[in-house]
């Protein structure tokens, strides 16, 4: 069977749904294919998001997918020093704790309402190429093989993107560029529900532990550990279990579910456009290397890619505008945080204690490089050389 379409979006996560919606709103015939039987499952996410970027992409907070609202975040050192930040200063993962599966379904529904089609249990298997262009994509949908003939393809199929491999854009990640993650949803948690907590130091080698509250004594408690620092696959669970056992507010809580996965903490791809293919979100490795958070970048890049694909179909506008657009908007932030991550993973527990203690003593109006340098310089100037590169 043969099926022609203007814009084919592979993957129905946040990036794919935003791309399909934007393409449809631009007048293109859009089709989104998802290999799983349900959008949003399984959940592999800490589920923290910020309100500011929701407004930026035209989303309003919706009680159907908001589990809990928090006032801010706390960065906690190995020795227990705490830097408290309000939600406006705390980054892209603080403001709301959501039900990620419901959030993803809401975005997919918005794409469908805008005019996009959505095929579930439809796996993209291979592509037919003519030069740099994809001229056909073999999709198996509920056992039926279909050749989709697209004008534009948008890959939103995760950080190990098969689509990127088809066209030679994928590159192998080094172990130090991947964090292995494990998260429990714990019931019976007894900590301050008004903050998302981030614990840094040797309890999570090369990463951090998070506690994201969902209200009524329920929290997502998870860990990310740099793969290069793991001795075996069971090491991630051992680190997290040890942390929970040693935490007064967590040790008596009990898990009701568990999720595991991996996230890239690398630089974004050198190239995200080739022929008629655009890569978005995790498929382009648009993930914050410090936090592993990628939903905001998936949504923003998906919206850009979908709009540009629609304009290509309608008016013949060049697709490589997408490359310039997303890099202008947020590449510098990703590169800066990659450099900071590379330094942070080398810091000792003692240095984390001293830096966070120094920052917690001062009134910082905004978490920026200049504010942190100024604050540390006033309280502990000898630390500036050690954290050079982190900022």
C-alpha positions in Angstrom: 0.0 0.0 0.0 1.2 3.5 -0.8 0.3 6.7 1.1 1.3 10.2 0.1 1.6 13.0 2.7 3.1 16.4 2.9 4.8 16.0 6.3 5.6 12.7 8.0 6.4 13.0 11.7 8.0 9.9 13.3 7.3 9.7 17.0 4.4 11.1 19.0 6.2 12.5 22.1 6.2 16.2 22.8 8.5 17.1 20.0 6.5 15.0 17.4 3.1 16.3 18.5 4.3 19.9 18.5 5.7 19.4 15.0 2.6 17.7 13.6 0.4 20.4 15.1 2.5 23.3 13.7 2.7 21.7 10.3 -1.1 21.2 10.2 -1.7 24.7 11.3 0.6 25.9 8.5 -1.7 24.2 6.0 0.2 21.0 5.4 -1.2 17.5 5.4 0.6 16.0 8.4 0.8 12.4 9.6 2.3 11.3 12.9 3.3 7.7 13.4 3.9 6.2 16.8 5.3 2.7 17.4 3.5 2.1 20.7 -0.1 1.5 21.3 -0.6 4.5 23.6 0.9 8.0 23.5 2.9 8.8 26.6 3.6 5.3 27.9 5.8 4.2 29.4 6.8 7.3 31.3 10.5 8.0 31.4 10.7 11.4 33.0 11.1 13.1 36.3 7.9 15.1 35.3 9.1 18.6 36.3 8.4 21.5 34.0 8.4 25.3 34.2 5.5 27.6 33.5 7.4 30.2 31.5 8.2 28.0 28.6 4.6 26.6 28.5 3.5 30.2 27.7 6.2 30.5 25.0 4.9 27.5 23.0 1.2 28.6 23.5 0.2 26.1 26.2 -1.9 26.9 29.2 -1.6 24.9 32.5 -4.3 22.2 32.5 -5.5 20.4 35.6 -5.8 17.2 33.6 -2.0 16.9 33.5 -0.8 19.0 36.5 -0.2 16.9 39.6 1.3 19.5 41.8 2.6 23.1 41.8 5.8 24.0 43.5 7.2 27.3 44.7 10.8 26.6 43.6 13.8 24.3 43.9 16.5 23.5 46.4 20.0 22.5 45.5 21.4 20.4 48.3 25.1 19.6 48.8 26.5 16.3 50.3 26.9 18.0 53.7 23.3 19.3 53.7 23.9 22.9 52.7 20.8 24.2 50.8 20.5 26.8 48.1 16.8 27.7 47.7 15.6 29.3 44.4 12.1 30.4 43.5 10.5 28.9 40.4 11.4 31.9 38.2 15.1 31.3 38.9 15.2 27.5 39.1 15.3 26.5 35.5 13.2 24.5 33.0 12.2 21.7 35.4 10.6 23.7 38.2 7.1 25.1 38.5 4.8 22.2 37.9 5.1 18.5 38.5 3.0 16.8 35.9 1.5 13.5 34.8 3.7 13.1 31.8 1.5 10.5 30.1 -1.5 12.8 30.3 0.6 15.7 29.1 1.8 13.8 26.1 -1.7 12.7 25.2 -2.9 16.3 25.5 -0.3 17.5 23.0 -1.1 14.6 20.6 -4.8 15.5 20.8 -4.0 19.1 20.0 -2.1 18.0 16.9 -5.1 15.9 15.8 -7.5 18.8 16.4 -5.3 21.0 14.3 -5.7 18.5 11.4 -2.9 16.0 11.7 -3.5 12.3 11.4 -2.1 9.9 14.1 -1.3 6.3 13.5 -0.7 4.1 16.6 1.2 0.8 16.5 2.9 2.1 13.4 6.6 1.5 13.3 8.9 3.2 10.8 11.2 0.4 9.6 13.3 1.8 6.8 13.7 4.6 4.3 14.2 4.8 0.5 16.7 7.5 -0.5 17.4 9.4 -3.6 20.5 11.4 -3.0 20.0 13.3 0.3 16.2 13.0 0.1 13.9 10.5 1.7 11.4 9.5 -1.0 9.7 6.7 0.9 9.4 5.4 4.4 8.3 1.8 5.1 5.9 1.7 8.0 4.4 -1.5 9.5 1.0 -0.6 11.0 -0.9 -3.4 12.9 0.9 -5.9 10.7 0.3 -4.1 7.4 3.2 -2.8 5.4 2.7 0.7 4.0 5.0 2.9 2.0 4.6 6.5 3.0 5.7 9.0 0.4 6.5 12.3 2.2 7.6 15.8 1.0 9.2 16.4 4.5 10.2 14.0 7.3 10.5 15.1 10.9 12.3 12.7 13.2 11.1 12.8 16.8 12.1 9.3 17.7 14.4 9.7 20.7 18.1 10.1 21.4 19.0 6.8 19.7 17.1 7.9 16.6 16.9 5.2 13.9 15.8 7.8 11.4 19.0 9.8 11.9 21.0 6.5 11.3 19.2 6.0 8.0 20.6 9.2 6.6 24.0 9.1 8.2 23.4 11.8 10.8 23.7 9.7 13.9 27.0 9.3 15.9 27.8 7.0 18.7 27.7 8.5 22.2 30.6 8.0 24.6 29.7 6.5 28.0 30.4 9.9 29.7 27.7 11.4 27.5 25.0 9.1 28.7 23.3 9.1 32.1 21.6 5.9 33.3 18.4 6.7 35.2 16.1 5.0 37.6 13.1 6.5 39.3 10.6 5.3 41.9 7.2 6.9 42.6 7.2 6.7 46.4 4.1 6.9 48.7 4.6 8.1 52.2 7.2 10.7 51.6 7.7 13.2 54.4 9.6 16.2 53.0 8.7 19.8 52.0 6.3 19.5 49.1 6.7 23.1 48.0 10.1 22.5 46.4 11.7 20.2 43.8 14.9 19.0 45.5 18.2 18.3 43.6 21.0 16.5 45.5 24.5 16.6 44.1 27.7 14.9 45.0 29.2 11.4 45.2 25.8 9.8 46.0 25.1 10.1 42.3 28.4 9.9 40.4 28.4 12.3 37.5 24.7 13.1 38.0 22.2 13.9 40.7 19.3 12.7 42.8 15.9 14.4 42.4 12.8 14.5 44.6 9.8 15.9 42.7 6.6 16.1 44.7 3.2 15.1 43.3 1.2 16.0 46.4 -0.2 14.1 49.4 3.0 12.4 50.3 3.7 11.1 46.8 7.0 12.0 45.0 9.1 10.9 42.1 12.5 10.1 43.5 15.1 9.3 41.0 18.8 9.3 40.1 20.9 9.8 37.1 24.4 8.3 37.0 27.0 8.8 34.3 27.5 5.5 32.5 31.3 5.8 32.6 31.1 5.7 36.4 29.1 2.6 36.7 30.6 -0.8 37.4 27.5 -2.7 36.3 23.9 -2.2 35.3 22.7 -2.8 38.9 24.8 0.1 40.2 22.1 2.7 39.5 19.5 1.0 41.7 22.1 0.5 44.4 23.0 4.2 44.5 19.3 5.2 44.7 18.4 2.6 47.3 21.3 3.7 49.4 20.3 7.4 49.2 16.7 6.6 50.1 17.7 4.5 53.1 19.8 7.3 54.4 17.2 10.0 54.0 14.9 10.6 57.0 12.0 11.8 54.9 12.2 8.9 52.4 13.3 5.8 54.1 9.8 4.8 55.3 8.1 5.5 51.9 7.2 2.7 49.6 7.4 2.5 45.8 4.2 2.0 43.7 6.0 2.1 40.3 9.5 2.2 38.9 10.8 3.5 35.5 14.3 3.2 34.0 16.0 4.6 31.0 18.9 6.7 29.7 19.4 10.2 28.6 22.1 11.9 26.6 24.1 14.6 28.2 26.1 15.5 25.1 26.3 18.5 22.9 23.6 18.7 20.3 24.2 17.2 16.9 26.4 19.1 14.5 23.8 18.8 11.8 20.0 18.5 12.2 18.8 19.0 8.6 19.7 16.8 5.6 17.7 16.9 2.4 14.1 16.8 3.4 14.7 15.5 7.0 14.6 17.6 10.1 15.6 16.2 13.6 13.9 17.5 16.7 14.2 17.1 20.5 16.1 14.1 21.8 16.7 12.8 18.2 18.9 15.9 17.7 20.3 15.5 21.3 18.7 18.8 22.3 18.8 17.9 26.0 20.1 20.0 28.9 23.4 18.3 29.7 23.3 19.5 33.3 19.8 18.3 34.2 18.9 15.8 31.4 15.7 17.7 30.9 14.6 17.7 27.3 10.8 18.4 27.1 11.2 22.1 26.7 13.7 21.7 23.8 11.6 19.0 22.2 8.5 21.2 22.2 10.3 24.3 21.0 12.2 22.6 18.2 9.2 20.6 17.2 7.1 23.8 16.9 9.9 25.4 14.7 10.4 22.3 12.5 6.6 21.8 11.9 6.1 25.4 11.0 9.1 25.5 8.6 8.0 22.2 7.0 4.6 23.6 6.5 6.0 26.7 4.9 8.2 24.6 2.7 5.2 22.7 1.4 3.1 25.8 1.0 5.6 28.4 -0.3 8.8 26.5 -1.1 10.7 28.2 1.8 14.0 26.4 2.4 14.2 23.8 5.1 17.7 24.7 6.3 16.1 27.8 8.0 15.3 25.3 10.8 19.0 24.7 11.5 19.7 28.4 11.9 16.5 29.1 13.9 17.0 26.6 16.7 20.7 27.3 17.1 20.0 31.0 17.4 17.3 30.4 20.0 19.0 28.0 22.4 22.2 26.3 21.2 24.3 28.6 23.4 22.4 27.6 26.5 23.0 23.9 25.7 26.7 24.4 25.0 27.2 26.5 28.1 25.5 23.8 30.2 27.6 21.1 28.6 30.8 22.9 29.6 29.4 23.3 33.1 28.5 19.6 33.3 31.9 18.6 32.2 33.4 20.6 35.2 30.7 19.7 37.7 31.2 15.9 37.4 34.8 16.4 38.6 34.0 18.5 41.7 34.5 16.9 45.1 31.9 16.7 47.8 33.9 19.2 49.7 33.8 21.7 46.8 30.1 21.2 46.3 29.6 21.9 50.1 31.7 25.1 50.0 30.1 26.5 46.8 26.5 25.8 47.8 27.2 27.1 51.4 28.7 30.3 49.9 25.7 30.8 47.6 23.1 30.1 50.2 24.4 32.9 52.4 23.8 35.6 49.8 20.7 37.1 48.2 21.0 36.3 44.6 18.3 37.9 42.5 18.8 35.7 39.5 20.7 32.5 38.8 23.1 33.7 36.1 26.8 33.2 35.5 27.7 36.8 36.5 25.6 36.6 39.7 27.2 33.3 40.8 30.7 34.5 40.1 30.1 37.7 42.0 28.5 35.9 44.9 31.3 33.3 45.2 33.9 35.9 44.7 32.6 37.9 47.7 32.3 34.9 50.1 35.0 32.5 49.0 37.2 34.0 46.2 39.6 31.0 46.4 36.9 28.8 44.9 36.7 30.7 41.7 39.7 28.9 40.2 38.4 25.5 41.1 34.9 26.1 39.5 36.4 27.8 36.5 34.6 26.3 33.5 31.5 25.3 35.5 30.1 28.8 34.9 
